[in-house]
Amino acid sequence: MAMNGNGAGGAVDFSAFVPLDTIEHEVLAPDGSRTGWVITLCDVSHPKAQAHINDQTRRRLHKEKLQEQAMVNGRKYQADERSVDESRLDNVRWLTSRIVDWTPVRLPFISAEPVRFSDEAATRALMHPKLTFVLTQLVDVLVAERSFMQRSPMASEPSPSASSFSPPESQTEPHTASS
C-alpha cells in the first residue's frame, strides 16, 4: 500500500490545497481605514476568468499566425501601435474578469446614483484616475499566491498574508473568504 506524505496509507487528500472559488475583499481607503465597499473576486479557475483567458489566448494565437504568415511570405509584420489608454484598458479588463460582484458604492465622480456591479460599471470605475488606489489593491490581492487558499482549521493563528480568515477585532485585515 502506498503511503501519503503524512505517513498514512490510502489516498492523498488535496481538498485543503484547492483554491476557494471566490473571496471577498474590503477596499481600504488610501489612509488604510475601512470603507465598507466589498468586492467579490474569483479564482482563475472560475468560468468568468477562464472566458477572459481563452479570449486573450485566441487573440495571441491569431497575432502569431499573422506574424508567421508574413514571415513565410517574405513580408515585414507591422505591429499594432497601442496607446497608454488601450494598454490600461486591457489591464482593467483582466481585473474585471476576476470580479463577480460588489456592494453598491457611491462614486459621485461617475454617477449620482449608487454604482451596482456590472462589467461595464467596473471598467468605467477602475479606469477612473481617482480609483487608482482600488485598482492597485485588487491587483495585489489577485497576484498574491495565497489569496484564494483555504485556511487550515487547525491553524491557531491567522496568517497576515492569508485572505481567508476573519480578522481579530483589533485588526483591519481587508480580506474575508467565501466559497
N, C-alpha and C positions, 0 to 999 in steps of 0.2 A: 504494500500500500504506500502511495506517495505521501510525503509529509509536506504540509504547507509551511510558510515562513515562520509560523508561530510554534512549530514542532508538533502540531496536531495533525492527525490523519484526516483524509477527506478532502472535499472541495475547498478551494480558497474563496473566501467571501470578499468581493470587491465593492460591495454596496457602500461602504464608508468612503470610497475613493471616487464615486460617481458624482460629478458636479450637480449642484442644485439647478433646476430649470430656470428659476428666477431669484433675484434678490431685490430688496428694497433699499434704496439709498436716499437718505435725507440730505438735501442740499444744505450746505453750510454757507452762511454769509461770508464775505471777504474777511471779516474780523473773527471768524470761527464760531460765531453764535448760530444756534439752530434756527431754521426758517420755517419749518413745518411743511415745506414742499418735498413730497416723497415721490421719487421716480423709480418705477419698477423696471429693472434691467434683466435681459435674458442672456442665458449662456449661449455660446457659439453653436451648440447643437440644436438650439430652438429653431423651428421651421422658418421663422421670420429672418433670423440671422443667416440660416442656410440659403434662403432665397437670394439674399444680397450677395453672399459668397459665390453662388452659382452664376448670378448675373455678371459679377466682376470677372469671373473666370472665363465666361463666354466672350466678354469684350476683349480680354487679354489674348485669348486664342485667335480671335478674328484679326486683331492687330498683328500677331505673329505670322498669321497666314499671309496677310498683305505684304509684310516685310519679306517673307520668303519668296513670294511670287515676284516681287520687284527684283530681288537678288538673282533669281533664276533667269529672269528676262533681261538682265543687264541694266536695269534702271535703278536710279537712286530712290530710296524710300524717303518721302517727305514727311517728317514727324509733325503731328498736330501741335500748334502753339497753344499753350494754355495760360489763362490769366491767373492771377492770385485768387480771385473770387471763385473761379472754376475749381481750383485745387482745394480751396477751403470748403466749397460745396460738396466735393467728393468726400472729404473728411467728415462733414456733418451728416451726410447720407449714411456713411458707415456707422456713425454713432446712433443715428435714428433707427437703423436696422436692429439695434440692440435694445431699444426702448419699447416696452409693450404697454405701458400706461403711466400716468402720473396723476397726482391730486390736482384739481383745478387750481390755477395760480393767477393772481392779478399781476399783469405786466402792462402797466399803463402806456408804456412807450410802444407797445404792439397793438393793444386792443383796450377799449373802455370796459369790456366785459371780461370776466374770468376766462382764461385760456384753458380749454379742455384738451386732452391729448388727442392728437392725430399726427400722422407722419408729416403732413403739411405744416401743422402748428409747431411741431418740434423743429422742423427745418427752419422755419421763419424765426423762431425764438433763438435757436442756437447759432444762427448766422448773425444775430444782432450783437454789435460790439459791446453792449452793456452786460451781456451774459457770458463773456469770455471766462469768467471765474467758474461758471456752471459747466461749461464745455470742458475745462481743464479738470475739474473734479470727476466728471463722468469718464473721461479718458483714463485718468489714474485708476479708477475703480475697475474698469474693464480690462486694463492691461495687467493688473495685479493678479498674479497666478493663483492666489488663494482666495480671491473674492467669492467664487462660487463653490468652494469646498465646504462640505458639511463639517460642523463642529462635532468632535468626538463627545459622546455623552459621558465619557469617563474623564474628560479634561476638568481639572479642578479650577483652573484659572483661565479666563478668556484671553486669547491672543490678540494684541492690539492690531495685528495685520489681518486677522480673520474678519470676514464681513457677515458671518452667520451667527452672531451672538447678540443678545440683548445687553446693552451696557449697564454697568452698575449705575445707580442714580447719580453718583458724583462725577461720572464721566459723560462726555458728549460725543461718543463714537457715532458716526453718521450712518452706519450700516445696520440693517437687520435682515434676517433671511426669511424667505417663504418658499414653498415649493409648488 
